[in-house]
């Protein structure tokens, strides 16, 4: 979650995060347009890279 938060701050696009015992949930949406935009796709790629770096399934 820390990596996601830092990356979100860098790109000024903030996902909704949920944390449970064994799972971090990430929901991306551009609220200003009411849907998915390239900003969401770009941040999803960054987040997937973090997961891969940590050896996590995503």
C-alpha distance matrix in Angstrom:
0.0 3.8 5.5 5.0 6.0 8.5 9.9 10.3 12.2 14.2 15.4 15.7 14.5 11.9 10.7 10.9 7.9 9.2 8.5 11.6 13.1 12.4 10.4 7.4 9.5 9.4 12.6 14.0 17.3 19.4 20.7 23.4 25.0 24.1 22.8 21.1 21.8 21.4 18.5 16.6 17.8 17.0 13.4 13.3 15.0 12.6 9.6 12.2 13.1 9.8 10.3 13.9 13.5 11.9 14.6 12.8 14.6 13.6
3.8 0.0 3.8 5.4 5.1 6.2 8.6 9.8 10.7 12.4 14.5 14.9 14.7 12.6 12.5 13.3 10.9 12.6 11.8 14.9 16.0 15.5 14.0 11.1 13.2 12.6 15.6 16.3 19.3 20.8 22.1 24.4 26.4 26.0 24.8 23.0 23.2 22.4 19.2 18.0 19.3 17.7 14.2 14.9 16.1 13.0 10.9 13.8 13.7 10.3 11.9 15.0 13.7 12.5 15.9 14.8 17.2 16.4
5.5 3.8 0.0 3.8 5.4 5.2 6.1 8.5 9.9 10.6 12.5 13.9 13.6 12.3 12.3 13.9 12.1 14.2 13.9 16.9 18.0 16.8 14.9 11.9 13.6 12.4 15.2 15.4 18.5 19.9 21.8 23.9 25.5 25.3 23.7 21.5 21.3 20.0 17.0 16.0 16.7 14.8 11.6 12.4 12.9 9.6 8.0 10.9 10.3 7.1 9.5 12.2 10.9 10.6 14.0 13.3 15.7 14.8
5.0 5.4 3.8 0.0 3.8 5.5 5.2 6.0 8.6 9.9 10.7 11.7 10.5 9.0 8.5 10.4 9.1 11.8 12.4 15.7 17.6 16.4 13.8 10.3 11.0 9.1 11.6 11.6 14.7 16.2 18.2 20.4 21.9 21.6 20.0 17.9 17.9 17.1 14.1 12.7 13.8 12.4 8.8 9.6 11.0 8.3 6.2 9.7 10.2 7.8 9.7 12.8 12.5 12.4 15.2 13.7 15.3 13.5
6.0 5.1 5.4 3.8 0.0 3.8 5.5 5.1 6.2 8.7 10.1 10.0 9.6 7.7 8.5 10.2 9.3 12.2 13.0 16.6 18.7 18.2 15.8 12.2 12.8 10.9 12.9 12.7 15.2 16.2 17.5 19.5 21.6 21.5 20.6 19.0 18.9 18.4 14.9 14.0 15.9 14.4 10.8 12.4 14.1 11.2 9.7 13.4 13.8 11.3 13.3 16.5 15.9 15.5 18.6 17.2 18.8 17.0
8.5 6.2 5.2 5.5 3.8 0.0 3.8 5.4 5.2 6.3 8.9 9.7 10.5 9.9 11.4 13.7 13.0 15.9 16.4 19.9 21.6 20.9 18.7 15.3 16.1 14.1 15.9 15.2 17.6 18.0 19.7 21.2 23.3 23.7 22.7 20.7 20.0 18.8 15.4 15.3 16.7 14.4 11.3 13.5 14.3 10.9 10.5 14.1 13.5 11.1 14.0 16.6 15.2 15.6 18.9 18.3 20.3 18.7
9.9 8.6 6.1 5.2 5.5 3.8 0.0 3.8 5.4 5.0 6.4 8.4 8.6 8.9 10.3 13.3 13.2 16.4 17.4 20.8 22.7 21.5 18.9 15.4 15.6 13.0 14.5 13.2 15.5 15.9 18.1 19.5 21.1 21.7 20.3 17.9 16.9 15.4 12.1 12.2 13.3 10.7 7.8 10.4 10.9 7.5 8.0 11.6 11.0 9.6 12.7 14.9 14.1 15.1 18.1 17.4 19.0 17.1
10.3 9.8 8.5 6.0 5.1 5.4 3.8 0.0 3.8 5.4 5.4 5.7 5.2 5.2 7.3 10.5 11.2 14.8 16.5 20.2 22.6 21.8 18.8 15.1 14.6 11.6 12.3 10.7 12.5 12.7 14.6 16.0 17.9 18.4 17.4 15.5 14.7 13.9 10.3 10.3 12.4 10.5 7.3 10.1 11.8 9.3 9.2 13.0 13.4 12.2 14.7 17.3 17.1 17.8 20.5 19.2 20.3 17.8
12.2 10.7 9.9 8.6 6.2 5.2 5.4 3.8 0.0 3.8 5.5 4.8 6.7 7.2 10.2 13.0 13.8 17.3 18.7 22.4 24.8 24.3 21.6 17.9 17.7 15.0 15.6 14.0 15.3 14.8 16.2 17.0 19.5 20.4 19.9 18.4 17.3 16.4 12.7 13.4 15.6 13.4 10.7 13.8 15.1 12.3 12.6 16.4 16.3 14.8 17.6 20.2 19.4 20.1 23.1 22.1 23.6 21.4
14.2 12.4 10.6 9.9 8.7 6.3 5.0 5.4 3.8 0.0 3.8 5.6 8.1 9.8 12.6 15.8 16.6 20.1 21.4 25.0 27.1 26.3 23.6 20.0 19.8 16.9 17.6 15.5 16.8 16.0 18.0 18.5 20.5 21.8 21.0 18.9 17.2 15.5 12.1 13.5 15.0 12.1 10.1 13.6 14.0 11.1 12.5 15.9 15.1 14.3 17.6 19.5 18.5 19.8 22.9 22.4 23.9 21.8
15.4 14.5 12.5 10.7 10.1 8.9 6.4 5.4 5.5 3.8 0.0 3.8 5.5 8.4 11.1 14.7 16.2 19.9 21.8 25.4 27.8 26.8 23.7 20.1 19.2 15.9 15.8 13.1 13.9 12.8 15.2 15.4 17.1 18.6 17.6 15.5 13.5 11.9 8.4 10.4 12.1 9.3 7.9 11.7 12.4 10.3 12.0 15.2 15.0 15.0 17.9 19.7 19.4 21.0 23.6 22.8 23.7 21.1
15.7 14.9 13.9 11.7 10.0 9.7 8.4 5.7 4.8 5.6 3.8 0.0 3.8 6.5 10.0 13.3 15.2 19.0 21.1 24.9 27.6 27.1 24.0 20.2 19.1 15.8 15.3 12.7 12.9 11.4 12.9 13.0 15.4 16.9 16.7 15.3 13.7 13.2 9.4 11.1 13.7 11.8 10.0 13.5 15.1 13.2 14.1 17.6 17.9 17.4 20.0 22.3 22.1 23.2 25.9 24.7 25.5 22.7
14.5 14.7 13.6 10.5 9.6 10.5 8.6 5.2 6.7 8.1 5.5 3.8 0.0 3.8 6.8 10.2 12.6 16.3 18.9 22.5 25.5 24.8 21.5 17.7 16.2 12.6 11.7 9.0 9.2 8.1 10.0 10.9 12.9 13.9 13.3 11.9 10.9 10.9 7.2 7.9 11.0 9.9 7.8 10.8 13.1 11.9 12.2 15.5 16.6 16.3 18.3 20.8 21.2 22.1 24.4 22.8 23.1 20.1
11.9 12.6 12.3 9.0 7.7 9.9 8.9 5.2 7.2 9.8 8.4 6.5 3.8 0.0 3.8 6.8 9.1 12.8 15.4 19.1 22.2 21.8 18.5 14.8 13.3 10.1 9.4 7.7 8.7 8.8 9.9 11.8 14.0 14.1 13.7 12.7 12.8 13.4 9.8 9.1 12.4 11.9 8.9 11.0 13.9 12.5 11.7 15.2 16.7 15.7 17.3 20.3 20.8 21.0 23.3 21.3 21.6 18.7
10.7 12.5 12.3 8.5 8.5 11.4 10.3 7.3 10.2 12.6 11.1 10.0 6.8 3.8 0.0 3.8 6.2 9.8 12.8 16.2 19.4 18.9 15.4 11.8 9.7 6.4 5.7 4.9 7.1 8.8 10.0 12.9 14.4 13.5 12.5 11.5 12.6 13.5 10.6 8.4 11.4 11.9 8.7 9.4 12.9 12.1 10.4 13.4 15.6 14.7 15.4 18.6 19.7 19.5 21.4 18.9 18.9 15.8
10.9 13.3 13.9 10.4 10.2 13.7 13.3 10.5 13.0 15.8 14.7 13.3 10.2 6.8 3.8 0.0 3.8 6.9 10.3 13.6 17.1 17.1 13.7 10.4 8.0 5.9 5.1 6.6 8.5 10.8 10.9 14.3 15.9 14.2 13.6 13.3 15.2 16.6 14.0 11.5 14.4 15.3 12.1 12.1 15.7 15.1 12.7 15.3 17.9 16.6 16.6 20.1 21.3 20.6 22.2 19.3 19.1 16.2
7.9 10.9 12.1 9.1 9.3 13.0 13.2 11.2 13.8 16.6 16.2 15.2 12.6 9.1 6.2 3.8 0.0 3.8 6.7 10.1 13.5 13.5 10.3 6.9 5.5 4.8 6.5 9.0 11.7 14.3 14.7 18.1 19.5 17.8 16.9 16.2 18.0 19.0 16.4 13.7 15.9 16.6 13.1 12.6 15.8 14.9 11.8 14.3 16.8 14.8 14.5 18.2 19.2 17.9 19.6 16.6 16.7 14.3
9.2 12.6 14.2 11.8 12.2 15.9 16.4 14.8 17.3 20.1 19.9 19.0 16.3 12.8 9.8 6.9 3.8 0.0 3.8 6.7 10.3 10.8 8.0 5.7 4.9 6.7 8.6 11.9 14.5 17.4 17.5 21.1 22.4 20.2 19.4 18.9 21.1 22.2 19.9 16.9 18.9 19.8 16.4 15.3 18.4 17.7 14.3 16.1 18.8 16.6 15.5 19.2 20.4 18.5 19.8 16.5 16.4 14.5
8.5 11.8 13.9 12.4 13.0 16.4 17.4 16.5 18.7 21.4 21.8 21.1 18.9 15.4 12.8 10.3 6.7 3.8 0.0 3.8 6.9 7.8 6.0 4.7 6.4 9.1 11.8 15.0 18.0 20.8 21.1 24.6 26.0 23.9 22.9 22.2 24.2 24.9 22.6 19.6 21.3 21.9 18.4 17.2 19.8 18.7 15.1 16.6 18.9 16.3 14.9 18.6 19.4 16.9 18.2 15.1 15.5 14.5
11.6 14.9 16.9 15.7 16.6 19.9 20.8 20.2 22.4 25.0 25.4 24.9 22.5 19.1 16.2 13.6 10.1 6.7 3.8 0.0 3.8 5.6 5.2 6.4 8.3 11.7 14.4 17.8 20.8 23.9 24.1 27.7 28.9 26.5 25.4 24.7 27.0 27.9 25.7 22.6 23.9 24.8 21.5 19.8 22.3 21.5 17.7 18.7 21.0 18.5 16.5 19.9 20.9 18.0 18.8 15.5 15.6 15.2
13.1 16.0 18.0 17.6 18.7 21.6 22.7 22.6 24.8 27.1 27.8 27.6 25.5 22.2 19.4 17.1 13.5 10.3 6.9 3.8 0.0 3.8 6.1 8.5 11.2 14.7 17.7 21.1 24.2 27.3 27.7 31.3 32.4 30.1 28.9 28.0 30.1 30.7 28.6 25.5 26.5 27.2 23.9 22.1 24.1 23.2 19.4 20.0 22.0 19.2 16.9 20.0 20.8 17.5 18.0 15.0 15.6 16.0
12.4 15.5 16.8 16.4 18.2 20.9 21.5 21.8 24.3 26.3 26.8 27.1 24.8 21.8 18.9 17.1 13.5 10.8 7.8 5.6 3.8 0.0 3.8 7.1 10.0 13.5 16.7 20.0 23.4 26.6 27.5 31.1 31.9 29.7 28.0 26.6 28.7 28.9 27.1 24.0 24.4 25.2 22.1 19.9 21.6 20.9 17.2 17.2 19.2 16.7 14.0 16.7 17.9 14.6 14.6 11.5 11.9 12.7
10.4 14.0 14.9 13.8 15.8 18.7 18.9 18.8 21.6 23.6 23.7 24.0 21.5 18.5 15.4 13.7 10.3 8.0 6.0 5.2 6.1 3.8 0.0 3.8 6.3 9.8 13.0 16.2 19.6 22.9 23.9 27.5 28.2 26.0 24.2 22.8 24.9 25.3 23.5 20.3 20.9 21.8 18.7 16.5 18.5 18.0 14.2 14.4 16.8 14.6 12.0 15.2 16.7 13.9 14.1 10.6 10.5 10.2
7.4 11.1 11.9 10.3 12.2 15.3 15.4 15.1 17.9 20.0 20.1 20.2 17.7 14.8 11.8 10.4 6.9 5.7 4.7 6.4 8.5 7.1 3.8 0.0 3.8 6.6 10.1 13.1 16.6 19.7 20.8 24.2 25.1 23.2 21.5 20.0 21.9 22.2 20.2 17.1 18.0 18.7 15.4 13.6 15.9 15.1 11.3 12.3 14.8 12.5 10.6 14.2 15.5 13.3 14.2 10.9 11.1 9.9
9.5 13.2 13.6 11.0 12.8 16.1 15.6 14.6 17.7 19.8 19.2 19.1 16.2 13.3 9.7 8.0 5.5 4.9 6.4 8.3 11.2 10.0 6.3 3.8 0.0 3.8 6.7 10.1 13.4 16.7 17.7 21.3 21.9 19.7 18.0 16.8 19.0 19.8 18.0 14.6 15.8 17.1 14.0 12.0 14.9 14.8 11.2 12.2 15.3 13.8 12.1 15.5 17.4 15.8 16.5 13.0 12.2 9.9
9.4 12.6 12.4 9.1 10.9 14.1 13.0 11.6 15.0 16.9 15.9 15.8 12.6 10.1 6.4 5.9 4.8 6.7 9.1 11.7 14.7 13.5 9.8 6.6 3.8 0.0 3.8 6.5 10.0 13.2 14.7 18.0 18.6 16.8 15.0 13.5 15.4 16.2 14.2 10.9 12.4 13.7 10.6 8.9 12.2 12.2 9.0 10.6 13.8 12.7 11.8 15.2 17.0 16.1 17.2 14.0 13.4 10.4
12.6 15.6 15.2 11.6 12.9 15.9 14.5 12.3 15.6 17.6 15.8 15.3 11.7 9.4 5.7 5.1 6.5 8.6 11.8 14.4 17.7 16.7 13.0 10.1 6.7 3.8 0.0 3.8 6.7 10.2 11.4 14.9 15.2 13.1 11.4 10.4 12.8 14.3 12.7 9.2 11.3 13.3 10.7 9.3 13.0 13.6 11.2 12.8 16.0 15.6 15.0 18.0 20.0 19.6 20.5 17.4 16.3 12.9
14.0 16.3 15.4 11.6 12.7 15.2 13.2 10.7 14.0 15.5 13.1 12.7 9.0 7.7 4.9 6.6 9.0 11.9 15.0 17.8 21.1 20.0 16.2 13.1 10.1 6.5 3.8 0.0 3.8 7.0 9.1 12.2 12.3 11.0 8.9 7.3 9.3 10.7 9.0 5.7 8.3 10.3 8.2 7.6 11.4 12.2 10.7 12.6 15.5 15.6 15.7 18.4 20.3 20.6 21.6 19.0 18.0 14.4
17.3 19.3 18.5 14.7 15.2 17.6 15.5 12.5 15.3 16.8 13.9 12.9 9.2 8.7 7.1 8.5 11.7 14.5 18.0 20.8 24.2 23.4 19.6 16.6 13.4 10.0 6.7 3.8 0.0 3.8 5.8 8.8 8.6 7.2 5.5 5.1 7.4 10.0 8.6 6.2 9.4 11.6 10.3 10.4 13.9 14.9 14.1 15.9 18.7 19.1 19.4 21.9 23.8 24.2 25.3 22.7 21.6 18.0
19.4 20.8 19.9 16.2 16.2 18.0 15.9 12.7 14.8 16.0 12.8 11.4 8.1 8.8 8.8 10.8 14.3 17.4 20.8 23.9 27.3 26.6 22.9 19.7 16.7 13.2 10.2 7.0 3.8 0.0 3.8 5.5 5.7 5.9 5.4 5.7 6.3 9.1 7.6 6.9 10.3 11.9 11.2 12.3 15.4 16.1 16.0 18.2 20.5 21.0 21.9 24.3 25.8 26.6 28.0 25.6 24.7 21.1
20.7 22.1 21.8 18.2 17.5 19.7 18.1 14.6 16.2 18.0 15.2 12.9 10.0 9.9 10.0 10.9 14.7 17.5 21.1 24.1 27.7 27.5 23.9 20.8 17.7 14.7 11.4 9.1 5.8 3.8 0.0 3.8 5.4 4.8 6.6 8.5 9.8 12.8 11.2 10.5 14.0 15.6 14.5 15.6 18.9 19.3 18.8 21.2 23.6 23.7 24.5 27.2 28.6 29.0 30.5 27.9 27.1 23.6
23.4 24.4 23.9 20.4 19.5 21.2 19.5 16.0 17.0 18.5 15.4 13.0 10.9 11.8 12.9 14.3 18.1 21.1 24.6 27.7 31.3 31.1 27.5 24.2 21.3 18.0 14.9 12.2 8.8 5.5 3.8 0.0 3.8 5.8 8.1 10.0 10.1 12.9 11.5 12.0 15.3 16.5 16.0 17.6 20.5 20.9 21.0 23.5 25.6 25.8 27.0 29.5 30.8 31.5 33.1 30.8 30.1 26.5
25.0 26.4 25.5 21.9 21.6 23.3 21.1 17.9 19.5 20.5 17.1 15.4 12.9 14.0 14.4 15.9 19.5 22.4 26.0 28.9 32.4 31.9 28.2 25.1 21.9 18.6 15.2 12.3 8.6 5.7 5.4 3.8 0.0 3.8 5.7 7.9 8.2 11.5 11.3 11.6 14.3 16.1 16.3 17.4 20.1 21.2 21.5 23.4 25.7 26.5 27.4 29.5 31.2 32.1 33.4 31.0 29.9 26.2
24.1 26.0 25.3 21.6 21.5 23.7 21.7 18.4 20.4 21.8 18.6 16.9 13.9 14.1 13.5 14.2 17.8 20.2 23.9 26.5 30.1 29.7 26.0 23.2 19.7 16.8 13.1 11.0 7.2 5.9 4.8 5.8 3.8 0.0 3.8 7.3 9.2 12.9 12.7 11.8 14.6 16.9 16.7 17.1 20.2 21.5 21.1 22.8 25.6 26.2 26.6 28.9 30.9 31.4 32.4 29.8 28.4 24.6
22.8 24.8 23.7 20.0 20.6 22.7 20.3 17.4 19.9 21.0 17.6 16.7 13.3 13.7 12.5 13.6 16.9 19.4 22.9 25.4 28.9 28.0 24.2 21.5 18.0 15.0 11.4 8.9 5.5 5.4 6.6 8.1 5.7 3.8 0.0 3.8 6.6 10.3 10.7 9.2 11.4 14.2 14.3 14.2 17.2 18.9 18.6 19.9 22.7 23.7 23.9 26.0 28.2 28.9 29.6 27.0 25.4 21.7
21.1 23.0 21.5 17.9 19.0 20.7 17.9 15.5 18.4 18.9 15.5 15.3 11.9 12.7 11.5 13.3 16.2 18.9 22.2 24.7 28.0 26.6 22.8 20.0 16.8 13.5 10.4 7.3 5.1 5.7 8.5 10.0 7.9 7.3 3.8 0.0 3.8 7.0 7.9 6.0 7.7 10.7 11.2 10.9 13.6 15.6 15.7 16.7 19.4 20.7 21.0 22.8 25.0 26.0 26.7 24.4 22.8 19.0
21.8 23.2 21.3 17.9 18.9 20.0 16.9 14.7 17.3 17.2 13.5 13.7 10.9 12.8 12.6 15.2 18.0 21.1 24.2 27.0 30.1 28.7 24.9 21.9 19.0 15.4 12.8 9.3 7.4 6.3 9.8 10.1 8.2 9.2 6.6 3.8 0.0 3.8 5.3 5.4 6.7 8.8 10.2 10.9 12.9 14.7 15.6 16.8 18.9 20.4 21.4 22.9 24.8 26.3 27.2 25.2 24.0 20.4
21.4 22.4 20.0 17.1 18.4 18.8 15.4 13.9 16.4 15.5 11.9 13.2 10.9 13.4 13.5 16.6 19.0 22.2 24.9 27.9 30.7 28.9 25.3 22.2 19.8 16.2 14.3 10.7 10.0 9.1 12.8 12.9 11.5 12.9 10.3 7.0 3.8 0.0 3.8 5.3 5.0 6.0 8.5 9.6 10.6 12.4 14.1 15.1 16.6 18.6 19.9 20.9 22.6 24.5 25.5 24.1 23.1 19.7
18.5 19.2 17.0 14.1 14.9 15.4 12.1 10.3 12.7 12.1 8.4 9.4 7.2 9.8 10.6 14.0 16.4 19.9 22.6 25.7 28.6 27.1 23.5 20.2 18.0 14.2 12.7 9.0 8.6 7.6 11.2 11.5 11.3 12.7 10.7 7.9 5.3 3.8 0.0 3.8 5.5 5.2 6.2 8.5 10.0 10.7 12.3 14.2 15.5 16.8 18.5 20.0 21.2 22.9 24.4 22.9 22.5 19.1
16.6 18.0 16.0 12.7 14.0 15.3 12.2 10.3 13.4 13.5 10.4 11.1 7.9 9.1 8.4 11.5 13.7 16.9 19.6 22.6 25.5 24.0 20.3 17.1 14.6 10.9 9.2 5.7 6.2 6.9 10.5 12.0 11.6 11.8 9.2 6.0 5.4 5.3 3.8 0.0 3.8 5.5 5.2 6.0 8.6 9.9 10.4 12.0 14.1 15.3 16.3 18.1 19.8 21.1 22.3 20.3 19.5 16.0
17.8 19.3 16.7 13.8 15.9 16.7 13.3 12.4 15.6 15.0 12.1 13.7 11.0 12.4 11.4 14.4 15.9 18.9 21.3 23.9 26.5 24.4 20.9 18.0 15.8 12.4 11.3 8.3 9.4 10.3 14.0 15.3 14.3 14.6 11.4 7.7 6.7 5.0 5.5 3.8 0.0 3.8 5.5 5.0 6.3 8.8 9.8 10.4 12.4 14.4 15.2 16.4 18.4 20.1 20.8 19.2 18.2 14.7
17.0 17.7 14.8 12.4 14.4 14.4 10.7 10.5 13.4 12.1 9.3 11.8 9.9 11.9 11.9 15.3 16.6 19.8 21.9 24.8 27.2 25.2 21.8 18.7 17.1 13.7 13.3 10.3 11.6 11.9 15.6 16.5 16.1 16.9 14.2 10.7 8.8 6.0 5.2 5.5 3.8 0.0 3.8 5.4 5.2 6.5 8.8 10.0 10.8 12.8 14.6 15.5 16.8 18.9 20.1 19.1 18.8 15.7
13.4 14.2 11.6 8.8 10.8 11.3 7.8 7.3 10.7 10.1 7.9 10.0 7.8 8.9 8.7 12.1 13.1 16.4 18.4 21.5 23.9 22.1 18.7 15.4 14.0 10.6 10.7 8.2 10.3 11.2 14.5 16.0 16.3 16.7 14.3 11.2 10.2 8.5 6.2 5.2 5.5 3.8 0.0 3.8 5.3 5.0 6.1 8.5 9.7 10.7 12.4 14.2 15.3 16.8 18.4 17.1 17.1 14.1
13.3 14.9 12.4 9.6 12.4 13.5 10.4 10.1 13.8 13.6 11.7 13.5 10.8 11.0 9.4 12.1 12.6 15.3 17.2 19.8 22.1 19.9 16.5 13.6 12.0 8.9 9.3 7.6 10.4 12.3 15.6 17.6 17.4 17.1 14.2 10.9 10.9 9.6 8.5 6.0 5.0 5.4 3.8 0.0 3.8 5.4 5.1 6.0 8.5 9.8 10.5 12.2 14.1 15.4 16.3 14.6 14.0 10.7
15.0 16.1 12.9 11.0 14.1 14.3 10.9 11.8 15.1 14.0 12.4 15.1 13.1 13.9 12.9 15.7 15.8 18.4 19.8 22.3 24.1 21.6 18.5 15.9 14.9 12.2 13.0 11.4 13.9 15.4 18.9 20.5 20.1 20.2 17.2 13.6 12.9 10.6 10.0 8.6 6.3 5.2 5.3 3.8 0.0 3.8 5.4 5.0 6.2 8.8 9.9 10.4 12.2 14.3 15.1 14.2 13.9 11.2
12.6 13.0 9.6 8.3 11.2 10.9 7.5 9.3 12.3 11.1 10.3 13.2 11.9 12.5 12.1 15.1 14.9 17.7 18.7 21.5 23.2 20.9 18.0 15.1 14.8 12.2 13.6 12.2 14.9 16.1 19.3 20.9 21.2 21.5 18.9 15.6 14.7 12.4 10.7 9.9 8.8 6.5 5.0 5.4 3.8 0.0 3.8 5.5 5.1 6.5 8.9 9.9 10.6 12.7 14.3 13.8 14.4 12.2
9.6 10.9 8.0 6.2 9.7 10.5 8.0 9.2 12.6 12.5 12.0 14.1 12.2 11.7 10.4 12.7 11.8 14.3 15.1 17.7 19.4 17.2 14.2 11.3 11.2 9.0 11.2 10.7 14.1 16.0 18.8 21.0 21.5 21.1 18.6 15.7 15.6 14.1 12.3 10.4 9.8 8.8 6.1 5.1 5.4 3.8 0.0 3.8 5.3 5.0 6.4 8.7 9.8 10.8 12.4 11.1 11.7 9.4
12.2 13.8 10.9 9.7 13.4 14.1 11.6 13.0 16.4 15.9 15.2 17.6 15.5 15.2 13.4 15.3 14.3 16.1 16.6 18.7 20.0 17.2 14.4 12.3 12.2 10.6 12.8 12.6 15.9 18.2 21.2 23.5 23.4 22.8 19.9 16.7 16.8 15.1 14.2 12.0 10.4 10.0 8.5 6.0 5.0 5.5 3.8 0.0 3.8 5.4 5.0 6.2 8.6 9.9 10.4 9.2 9.1 6.9
13.1 13.7 10.3 10.2 13.8 13.5 11.0 13.4 16.3 15.1 15.0 17.9 16.6 16.7 15.6 17.9 16.8 18.8 18.9 21.0 22.0 19.2 16.8 14.8 15.3 13.8 16.0 15.5 18.7 20.5 23.6 25.6 25.7 25.6 22.7 19.4 18.9 16.6 15.5 14.1 12.4 10.8 9.7 8.5 6.2 5.1 5.3 3.8 0.0 3.8 5.4 5.0 6.1 8.6 9.7 9.9 11.0 9.8
9.8 10.3 7.1 7.8 11.3 11.1 9.6 12.2 14.8 14.3 15.0 17.4 16.3 15.7 14.7 16.6 14.8 16.6 16.3 18.5 19.2 16.7 14.6 12.5 13.8 12.7 15.6 15.6 19.1 21.0 23.7 25.8 26.5 26.2 23.7 20.7 20.4 18.6 16.8 15.3 14.4 12.8 10.7 9.8 8.8 6.5 5.0 5.4 3.8 0.0 3.8 5.4 5.1 6.3 8.7 8.6 10.6 10.0
10.3 11.9 9.5 9.7 13.3 14.0 12.7 14.7 17.6 17.6 17.9 20.0 18.3 17.3 15.4 16.6 14.5 15.5 14.9 16.5 16.9 14.0 12.0 10.6 12.1 11.8 15.0 15.7 19.4 21.9 24.5 27.0 27.4 26.6 23.9 21.0 21.4 19.9 18.5 16.3 15.2 14.6 12.4 10.5 9.9 8.9 6.4 5.0 5.4 3.8 0.0 3.8 5.5 5.2 6.2 5.0 6.9 6.7
13.9 15.0 12.2 12.8 16.5 16.6 14.9 17.3 20.2 19.5 19.7 22.3 20.8 20.3 18.6 20.1 18.2 19.2 18.6 19.9 20.0 16.7 15.2 14.2 15.5 15.2 18.0 18.4 21.9 24.3 27.2 29.5 29.5 28.9 26.0 22.8 22.9 20.9 20.0 18.1 16.4 15.5 14.2 12.2 10.4 9.9 8.7 6.2 5.0 5.4 3.8 0.0 3.8 5.3 4.9 5.8 7.4 8.0
13.5 13.7 10.9 12.5 15.9 15.2 14.1 17.1 19.4 18.5 19.4 22.1 21.2 20.8 19.7 21.3 19.2 20.4 19.4 20.9 20.8 17.9 16.7 15.5 17.4 17.0 20.0 20.3 23.8 25.8 28.6 30.8 31.2 30.9 28.2 25.0 24.8 22.6 21.2 19.8 18.4 16.8 15.3 14.1 12.2 10.6 9.8 8.6 6.1 5.1 5.5 3.8 0.0 3.8 5.5 7.7 10.4 11.4
11.9 12.5 10.6 12.4 15.5 15.6 15.1 17.8 20.1 19.8 21.0 23.2 22.1 21.0 19.5 20.6 17.9 18.5 16.9 18.0 17.5 14.6 13.9 13.3 15.8 16.1 19.6 20.6 24.2 26.6 29.0 31.5 32.1 31.4 28.9 26.0 26.3 24.5 22.9 21.1 20.1 18.9 16.8 15.4 14.3 12.7 10.8 9.9 8.6 6.3 5.2 5.3 3.8 0.0 3.8 5.5 9.0 10.7
14.6 15.9 14.0 15.2 18.6 18.9 18.1 20.5 23.1 22.9 23.6 25.9 24.4 23.3 21.4 22.2 19.6 19.8 18.2 18.8 18.0 14.6 14.1 14.2 16.5 17.2 20.5 21.6 25.3 28.0 30.5 33.1 33.4 32.4 29.6 26.7 27.2 25.5 24.4 22.3 20.8 20.1 18.4 16.3 15.1 14.3 12.4 10.4 9.7 8.7 6.2 4.9 5.5 3.8 0.0 3.8 6.8 9.4
12.8 14.8 13.3 13.7 17.2 18.3 17.4 19.2 22.1 22.4 22.8 24.7 22.8 21.3 18.9 19.3 16.6 16.5 15.1 15.5 15.0 11.5 10.6 10.9 13.0 14.0 17.4 19.0 22.7 25.6 27.9 30.8 31.0 29.8 27.0 24.4 25.2 24.1 22.9 20.3 19.2 19.1 17.1 14.6 14.2 13.8 11.1 9.2 9.9 8.6 5.0 5.8 7.7 5.5 3.8 0.0 3.8 6.3
14.6 17.2 15.7 15.3 18.8 20.3 19.0 20.3 23.6 23.9 23.7 25.5 23.1 21.6 18.9 19.1 16.7 16.4 15.5 15.6 15.6 11.9 10.5 11.1 12.2 13.4 16.3 18.0 21.6 24.7 27.1 30.1 29.9 28.4 25.4 22.8 24.0 23.1 22.5 19.5 18.2 18.8 17.1 14.0 13.9 14.4 11.7 9.1 11.0 10.6 6.9 7.4 10.4 9.0 6.8 3.8 0.0 3.8
13.6 16.4 14.8 13.5 17.0 18.7 17.1 17.8 21.4 21.8 21.1 22.7 20.1 18.7 15.8 16.2 14.3 14.5 14.5 15.2 16.0 12.7 10.2 9.9 9.9 10.4 12.9 14.4 18.0 21.1 23.6 26.5 26.2 24.6 21.7 19.0 20.4 19.7 19.1 16.0 14.7 15.7 14.1 10.7 11.2 12.2 9.4 6.9 9.8 10.0 6.7 8.0 11.4 10.7 9.4 6.3 3.8 0.0
